Amino acid sequence: TPELCLSLGLAAKMPGIVEILVSSGKQIEAVNFSHAFGLVDKFPQVPLLKAYLKDAKKTSQGKSGISQNEVIAKELSALRAVIKCIEEHKL
């Protein structure tokens, strides 16, 4: 998606879009967009990824009626997503 936005000439609107992604809990996408548009200085990557993991842990533990295995699976999924993002952007 970042590549599509770049080809459409939407680079000027990206800081606002990244802010919306961050505020809506989509930190992984925010990291991808900020990296693609050179906004890494304005949107530091590590705090965004840490916030993503913190939100994922809070969300998975806050649900009632799910098993401990499901909680662990959701947290592992979040960790995998962060690891993939780190590898893709060579952080």
C-alpha positions as CSV (number, residue, x, y, z in Angstrom):
1,T,0.0,0.0,0.0
2,P,2.8,2.5,0.7
3,E,4.1,2.0,-2.8
4,L,0.7,2.7,-4.3
5,C,0.3,5.9,-2.3
6,L,3.8,7.0,-3.5
7,S,2.9,6.3,-7.1
8,L,-0.3,8.3,-6.7
9,G,1.6,11.3,-5.4
10,L,0.2,11.3,-1.9
11,A,3.5,11.8,-0.1
12,A,2.4,15.2,1.3
13,K,-0.5,13.6,3.1
14,M,1.5,10.7,4.7
15,P,2.3,12.4,8.0
16,G,-1.4,12.7,8.7
17,I,-2.1,9.1,7.6
18,V,0.7,7.8,9.8
19,E,-0.8,9.7,12.8
20,I,-4.2,8.2,12.1
21,L,-2.7,4.7,11.9
22,V,-0.8,5.2,15.2
23,S,-3.9,6.5,17.0
24,S,-6.0,3.7,15.8
25,G,-3.7,1.0,17.0
26,K,-2.1,0.0,13.7
27,Q,1.5,0.7,14.6
28,I,2.9,-2.0,12.3
29,E,1.3,-0.2,9.3
30,A,2.5,3.1,10.7
31,V,6.0,1.8,10.7
32,N,5.7,0.5,7.2
33,F,4.3,3.9,5.9
34,S,6.8,6.0,7.9
35,H,9.7,3.9,6.5
36,A,8.5,4.1,2.9
37,F,8.0,7.9,3.0
38,G,11.1,8.8,5.0
39,L,9.2,9.8,8.1
40,V,11.3,7.7,10.5
41,D,12.6,10.8,12.3
42,K,9.1,12.1,12.9
43,F,7.7,8.7,13.9
44,P,10.4,6.7,15.7
45,Q,10.1,3.0,14.9
46,V,11.0,1.3,18.2
47,P,8.4,3.1,20.3
48,L,5.8,2.3,17.8
49,L,6.7,-1.4,17.8
50,K,6.8,-1.4,21.6
51,A,3.4,0.2,21.8
52,Y,2.0,-2.4,19.3
53,L,3.3,-5.3,21.6
54,K,1.9,-3.6,24.7
55,D,-1.5,-3.1,23.1
56,A,-1.5,-6.7,21.8
57,K,-0.8,-8.1,25.2
58,K,-3.4,-5.9,26.9
59,T,-6.0,-6.8,24.3
60,S,-5.3,-10.6,24.5
61,Q,-5.3,-10.7,28.3
62,G,-8.4,-8.5,28.6
63,K,-10.7,-10.8,26.8
64,S,-12.8,-13.0,29.0
65,G,-13.8,-16.5,28.0
66,I,-10.7,-17.4,26.0
67,S,-8.2,-20.0,27.0
68,Q,-4.6,-19.5,28.1
69,N,-3.5,-21.1,24.8
70,E,-5.5,-18.6,22.8
71,V,-3.9,-15.7,24.7
72,I,-0.4,-17.1,24.1
73,A,-1.2,-17.6,20.4
74,K,-2.3,-14.0,20.0
75,E,0.8,-12.7,21.8
76,L,3.0,-14.9,19.6
77,S,1.3,-13.7,16.5
78,A,2.0,-10.1,17.6
79,L,5.7,-10.9,18.3
80,R,6.0,-12.6,14.8
81,A,4.5,-9.4,13.2
82,V,7.1,-7.2,15.0
83,I,10.0,-9.5,14.1
84,K,8.9,-9.5,10.4
85,C,8.7,-5.7,10.5
86,I,12.2,-5.5,12.0
87,E,13.6,-7.8,9.4
88,E,11.9,-6.1,6.5
89,H,13.2,-2.6,7.5
90,K,16.5,-3.8,8.9
91,L,15.9,-2.1,12.2
